[in-house]
Amino acid sequence: MSEKKDSRADRMLTEPLPKVITQMALPSIVSFIITTVYNLADTFFVSFLGESATAAVSVNASLDQFIMMAGSMLAVGAASYVSRLLGAGEKKKADQALSTAFFLAALFGGVIMILGLMFQIPMVRLLGATDTCEQYSVQYAQYVLLVAPLMAASFVMNQCLRAEGSAMRSMIGMGFGGILNCVLDPIFIFKLGMGVAGASAATAISKAISFAILLFPYVSKKSLLCLSIRNFRFRKDIVVEVVTVGSSSMFRSGLAVVSAIVLNNIAGGISDAVLAGIGVSTKIMMFPLSVILGFGTGFQPVAGYNWGAGRYDRVMGSYRFSAAVAVVGSAVMGLLMWVFSKNLIVVFAGDNQDMLAVGMLCIRLQAAALPIQGWVAVVNMLCAGLGKAKGALVLSTSRQGTCFLPLVYPMAWLWGANGVASVQAVADVLTLFLAAPIMHGMKREITALANGEGSKREAAPLANEGKRDDGSFAREGSKREAAALANGEGRAER
């Protein structure tokens, strides 16, 4: 077992970058796609209950985002820190970072559960529910709220499994729950006659099963990391590192909730058809976005691990490979989404022409901007993986925040439903102008470090912690790192 764990760790530093990134990314892509499928499954089966029921599911997508906000800050921050700590040989501290993030996420999820159940109607109205879909929205929210603590904690386990190189275990945990949801939806909605509440119950059960599967590697000691309440450390160094990097994800999720609420209220003010069309098209576009995010999630721990180990040449190489694949792959997916936009939206819209027109326009414009989004996502993941909190924050909050919110009201006022359908694509294009200078600065820093120039203040603590008092490296099998240091390669000279 120990040899397998060492091999899993060493491959991040030794295997060819295209191979290790692909191995890490494929399970992540699959799990993201399955998650998108079961989100769409709810919408598909509920669409048979009518336009207002479909709108209710779109409204409650913001609830999922809100719960995600509770866990994503700790999950992304912990994953970035864990990968860098493991690269530097600091397993014990990595265990503490994981455990601290896990239990804090469960606590935050519990707070959301309690408040949500106490104020269900005001909550769904705030999320954008109209008079005609309010009751459906309440029905869908009630079961999802019950598993909010498990959902928030699952994000931490999911991200940290990927950070240690166990992307396949992460995929199984997320994927099985998604498949189960697709099976349970028609049973609960139609066979048991629960309607919209049945979709919520199916989702809640699936989330609970996913939590149990993700927890299994930790309780069975098959993971590199140890999850235990004994490892909980509310220490300044751990909390600051996790929160600093993870705050970008929290603000991204928070702004996604705000943007969705604003968009739902504007679209619902026009008609339930426009609200449903925007919601459905957004979920359809999660297919290519899932591939982009899954690939970026596979790339991030590779970059972070090599950054922690001082292998700056591999950090730069991993970015170049990932950026090229993301742009080309996004262009291909964008073309396919444009061509088949009508076929995709008609599955949910039927003969509702207003919903069909808004949905098609929304899909096609976002598809055209997809290559930009693919590259920006890689830059964002690079910032998070290397612990560049400011860059990660700027890019994480741009797509549905700084580049979105200032546009949504003017575009809706000027062009009505068409403006609402167009605003996300315009925001995607604007993010390019933020990502380009950030990447330029990081590229200069990484290249200088790879050439043995400059210094890296942030990596110095990890470099020190990675050694024992006698000067040897703490992680077994690290002779290559010591040899690299002796040759003036790898870690930054202090």
Buried (B, 14 or more C-beta within 10 A) or exposed (E): EEEEBBEBBBBBBEEEBEEBBBBBBBBBBBBBBBBBBBBBBBBBBBBEBBBBBBBBBBBBBBBBBBBBBBBBBBBBBBBBBBBBBBBBBBBEBBBBBBBBBBBBBBBBBBEBBEEBBEEBEEBBBBBBBBEBBBBBBBBBBBBBBBBBBBBBBBBBBBBBBBBBBBBBBBBBBBBBBBBBBBEBBBEBBBEBEBBBBBBBBBBBBBBBBBBBBBBBBBEEEEBBBBBBEEBBBEEEEBBEBBBBBBBBBBBBBBBBBBBBBBBBBBBBEBBBBBBBBBBBBBBBBBBBBBBBBBBBBBBBBBBBBBBBBBBBBBBBBBBEBBBEBBBEBBBEBBBBBBEEBBEBBBEBBEEBEBBBBBBBBBBBBBBBBBBBBBBBBBBBBBBBBBBBBEBBBBBBBBBBBBBBBEBBEEBBEEEBBBBBBBBBBBBBBBBBEBBEEBBEEBBEBBBBBBEEEEEBEBBEEBBEBBBEEEEEBBBEBBEBBBEBBEEEBBBBBE
